[in-house]
Amino acid sequence: MRLISSDYDLSESLARIDAFLNEDIKKSDAGDYIPLLTEIEQQGMFRTICTAVCIKLDLDGNNSSEVFKDSSQVIRAFVNEAIEILTSDSNCVDVSVVGFIIMAIYDTPFKASIEQIIDKLAMMHSLRDIINIKIMQKAESCEINLQIGVHYGDVIMMQASHVNNSVNNIMWTGDAPNLALKLTLSNINDERPIRITSKVYDNLRKDYQVYFRQQPLCTIPNIVYYDAAIVNTKMNNWVKINKKSDYEQ
């Protein structure tokens, strides 16, 4: 896929910059829902509350060209299934993939909506284990590591461009995606790969909170976070059976 391109014209650029800076943006109080695109286009930007999920994929292995070929297949398999899992929640409104980072935005007006995300992340953790077993069965020399960050908070949706250039026209910025990304990048504990902020934790019932433990130290100032190693029961049963069969061979 290619973007629609055109020559860059400085005079037109200066006019667009002035248009953005002089635009009369309707400022509204923070909403509690994700609006339609037409509402964003009318207002220029929209401040609301959502849950952002950031997933970082790492591959362990040597750097030979043959392994790199294998790794590209592994990445494609994981990312494809990760998107299937994330978007199986009807509250997911956007998913983007850049490099080894997946960012998903969820409309979460109810506590149950946040708990549904935790269920999907348990599936994501199990997906990692499934693909690593598949890799082992093919005798490939790489392994997936996973880090996940989740935050519930403010987000600003804004129109990224007035130009019809086929680029995704909605930009997400603010507390929710930024902190989810920071949590993900600061996580080096592959055994407990799911990190959530206190705002996410406080919106969970005790049935979910019991799986998370608070961490006393955080590299992000003034942030309290909890981590977990939850898995999906059905998927994990497959992991147990197939991992056992591998050891018996």
BELZI-V386170 format. One record per residue. N is the residue number from 1. PHI is phi as a letter, one per 20 degrees, with the letter a starting at -180 (999 if undefined). OMEGA is omega in whole degrees, 0 to 359 (NA if undefined). BURIAL is I if it has 9 or more other C-alpha atoms within 8 Angstrom, else O. Layout:
N_PHI_OMEGA_BURIAL ; N_PHI_OMEGA_BURIAL
This chain:
1_999_177_O ; 2_c_175_O ; 3_f_175_O ; 4_f_185_O ; 5_d_175_O ; 6_b_179_O ; 7_f_180_O ; 8_e_182_O ; 9_d_185_O ; 10_f_182_O ; 11_f_177_O ; 12_f_178_O ; 13_f_180_I ; 14_f_179_O ; 15_f_179_O ; 16_f_179_O ; 17_g_178_O ; 18_f_180_O ; 19_f_178_O ; 20_f_184_O ; 21_f_182_O ; 22_e_183_O ; 23_f_178_O ; 24_e_182_O ; 25_e_179_O ; 26_f_180_O ; 27_e_181_O ; 28_c_175_O ; 29_f_181_O ; 30_f_176_O ; 31_e_178_I ; 32_c_179_O ; 33_b_176_I ; 34_e_184_I ; 35_f_174_O ; 36_f_180_O ; 37_g_181_O ; 38_f_178_O ; 39_f_176_O ; 40_f_181_I ; 41_f_180_I ; 42_f_185_O ; 43_e_183_I ; 44_n_175_I ; 45_b_182_I ; 46_b_179_I ; 47_d_182_I ; 48_b_180_I ; 49_c_181_I ; 50_b_173_I ; 51_d_179_I ; 52_d_178_I ; 53_d_178_I ; 54_d_182_I ; 55_c_178_I ; 56_d_180_I ; 57_d_175_I ; 58_c_176_O ; 59_d_173_I ; 60_e_179_O ; 61_r_178_O ; 62_e_189_O ; 63_d_179_O ; 64_f_183_O ; 65_f_181_O ; 66_f_178_O ; 67_f_178_I ; 68_f_177_I ; 69_f_178_O ; 70_f_182_I ; 71_f_180_I ; 72_f_176_O ; 73_f_179_O ; 74_f_180_I ; 75_g_181_O ; 76_f_180_O ; 77_f_182_O ; 78_f_184_I ; 79_f_179_O ; 80_g_182_O ; 81_f_177_I ; 82_f_179_I ; 83_f_177_I ; 84_f_180_O ; 85_f_184_I ; 86_f_183_I ; 87_e_174_I ; 88_f_172_O ; 89_e_184_I ; 90_f_179_O ; 91_e_178_O ; 92_f_184_I ; 93_d_180_I ; 94_a_173_O ; 95_c_177_I ; 96_c_180_O ; 97_c_176_O ; 98_c_183_O ; 99_m_179_O ; 100_d_181_O ; 101_d_173_I ; 102_d_177_I ; 103_d_179_I ; 104_c_179_I ; 105_d_182_I ; 106_c_172_I ; 107_e_187_I ; 108_c_181_I ; 109_f_182_O ; 110_c_178_O ; 111_f_179_I ; 112_f_179_O ; 113_f_179_I ; 114_f_178_I ; 115_f_176_I ; 116_f_177_I ; 117_f_179_I ; 118_g_177_O ; 119_f_180_I ; 120_f_180_I ; 121_f_173_I ; 122_f_176_I ; 123_f_180_I ; 124_f_178_I ; 125_f_179_I ; 126_f_177_I ; 127_g_177_I ; 128_g_181_I ; 129_f_179_I ; 130_f_183_I ; 131_f_177_I ; 132_f_175_I ; 133_f_177_I ; 134_f_178_O ; 135_f_180_I ; 136_f_181_I ; 137_f_178_O ; 138_e_179_O ; 139_l_177_O ; 140_e_188_I ; 141_d_172_I ; 142_b_183_I ; 143_b_181_I ; 144_e_166_I ; 145_d_189_I ; 146_c_172_I ; 147_c_183_I ; 148_c_176_I ; 149_c_182_I ; 150_c_176_I ; 151_b_175_I ; 152_d_182_I ; 153_a_184_I ; 154_f_172_I ; 155_b_174_I ; 156_d_175_I ; 157_e_179_I ; 158_b_177_I ; 159_f_184_I ; 160_f_186_O ; 161_b_171_O ; 162_e_185_O ; 163_e_179_O ; 164_e_183_O ; 165_d_177_O ; 166_m_174_O ; 167_f_176_O ; 168_g_193_O ; 169_e_179_O ; 170_d_178_O ; 171_d_178_I ; 172_d_178_I ; 173_b_180_I ; 174_o_189_I ; 175_f_187_I ; 176_f_181_I ; 177_f_183_I ; 178_f_182_I ; 179_f_176_I ; 180_f_179_I ; 181_f_180_I ; 182_f_178_I ; 183_f_181_I ; 184_f_184_I ; 185_f_181_O ; 186_e_185_O ; 187_e_177_I ; 188_c_182_O ; 189_e_183_O ; 190_f_179_I ; 191_f_177_O ; 192_c_193_I ; 193_e_185_I ; 194_e_178_I ; 195_d_176_I ; 196_c_177_I ; 197_e_180_I ; 198_f_179_I ; 199_f_176_I ; 200_f_181_I ; 201_g_183_I ; 202_f_179_O ; 203_e_178_O ; 204_d_172_I ; 205_f_181_O ; 206_f_178_O ; 207_g_178_O ; 208_e_183_I ; 209_g_184_I ; 210_f_181_O ; 211_e_184_I ; 212_d_175_I ; 213_c_180_O ; 214_f_178_O ; 215_d_185_I ; 216_f_183_O ; 217_d_177_O ; 218_b_180_I ; 219_f_178_O ; 220_e_184_O ; 221_g_174_O ; 222_m_180_O ; 223_d_172_O ; 224_d_180_I ; 225_c_180_I ; 226_c_178_I ; 227_c_183_I ; 228_b_177_I ; 229_c_185_I ; 230_f_180_O ; 231_c_175_I ; 232_e_187_I ; 233_f_182_O ; 234_f_180_O ; 235_f_181_I ; 236_f_175_I ; 237_f_176_O ; 238_f_180_I ; 239_f_182_I ; 240_f_182_O ; 241_f_185_O ; 242_f_176_I ; 243_f_178_I ; 244_f_181_O ; 245_f_178_O ; 246_f_181_O ; 247_f_183_O ; 248_e_182_O ; 249_f_NA_O
